[in-house]
């Protein structure tokens, strides 16, 4: 019982991690364009601090933007999110029809287009299509076992009458 953490403690740990992470970065806001679209300025962190806090640094990329990594005060790398993949909406729309009919699977669509499942759901909704009902193919031994169980149940119910 003594080792259990309360949810309040983990909440404080999250805020503590954020404060530590914020203190690690040296952010220069002097050239930040407040009028343009929301963009993150590049944060700077030493390679030793990245090594010690890699998980937190990676988690912060989505919300705080790219990170410049320095060693001995010199830039040695830039850590950013991967580029956004453009999705061909017309192709997803065409594939959504085949998907709703059960002719193509979701993994096949994802592999071909790079679209997310959410993109496919939007395409289905725009075309007023239904998500297909997928029934797994049963193996012969499964069907035989199921029929055996039904036969036993039928025999038992006849014996009770």
N, C-alpha and C positions, 0 to 999 in steps of 0.2 A: 504493500500500500504506500510506503514511503517514496517509492520510485515513480508513482503516477504524477503526470503533469496535469495541471488544470488548464483549461482553454485560455484563461486570462494570461497565464505565463507564456504560452506559445504566441499569443497576440503581441505581448511585449517584446518577445524575441524577434518577431518580424519587424516591428518598428525599430528595434535596436539595430538589426541588420541594415535596414534602409538608411539609418543615420550614419552608420559606419561607412556604407557604400558611398553616400553623398560626400562624406568627408575625404574619401580617397581621391575623388575626381577634382581636377582643377578646371573649372569651366569659365571661359571668357565670353561674357555676354556683350562686350563693347561693339561688336560688329553684327549683332543679332537684329534682323529685320523684323520689326513688330508689325509692319503693315502687310507683308506678303502672307502666303499660305503658311500654316503652322509647320515649321521644320525644327528639328532639334539641332542644336549646335554640337560640334564634336567635343566630347569630353576627353581628358588626358589622364592616363594612369600608368604607373611604372610597371614594368614586366614582373617584378617581384610581387607587387600588389595583385596583379592579374592572376598570377600563379596561386596565391593564397586565397583568392576570392572568385575563382573562375565561374562557378555556378551562379553566383549573384550577378556577376558582370554580364553573363549570357542572358540571364533572366531580364536584365534591365534594358537590353537592346531594343525591345519592342516598345517600351514606354519612354525611354530616355535618349534613344538614338545611338549613333556610332561612337566608338571608343578608339582614340589614338593611343597606341602602346609605345612607351618610351623606355630606353635603357641608357643610363648615364646621361639623361637629359636630351638624348637624340631620338627622333622618331624612328621606330623599327617596324611598325605595322599599324594597320587599321582594321578594326573588328566591326563588321556591319551585318545587317540582316541580308539574306540572299535577295536578289532582285525579284520583284513581283512578276509572275508569269502571266502573260496576256492570255485570256480565254476567248476562243472563238464562239461567241454566243449563238450564231446561226448553226454551227456544227453541233453544239450541245442541244439545241432545239430539235434538230433532226434526229439525234441519237435518243432524245427523250421519248420520242414516239416509239422507237424500237424497244426501248427499255420498258415502257408501259405495257407493251404487248408480250414482254418476257423473252424477246428475241436476242437481247444483249444484256450482259451483267454490268453491275456498277463498276467492278474492278476493270473491266474492259474499257469502259468510258473514261475512267480516271487515267488509265495508261495512255489512251489515245489523245486525250485533250488536256490533261493536267488540271482539270476542273475539280472543285471540291464537291462533296455530296450536297452541300447547300446550293451550289450553282445548279446542280441537276434538279433539286427540289423546286427551285425558282422556275426553271424551264418547264417542269411538269405543271406547275401552277398556272403559268402564263398560257399554256395550251389546254388547260382544264383537263389534264390527264391524271389517271390514278396510278398510285404506286403498285407495281405488280405483286400478286400474291405468289410467293415462292414456296413451293413444296419440295422438300428434298426427295431425291430418288431413294427408295428403299431397296436394300439388298435382299436377295431371295431368302437368305437365312432369317432376316428380320421379319419378313412377311410370313414365313413358315412358323416361326415362333409365335407371332401374333395370332395366327389362325389356330395354333395348338391351344393357346390360352383361351380363345373364344370357344373352342370345342369343349375344353374342360369345364368352362363356366356353363355352357349349354347342358352338358351331361349332368352337372351338379344340380342345376335348376330343375331338370326333369326328374331327378332322384328325389327332390324335396316335394314334388307335387303329389 
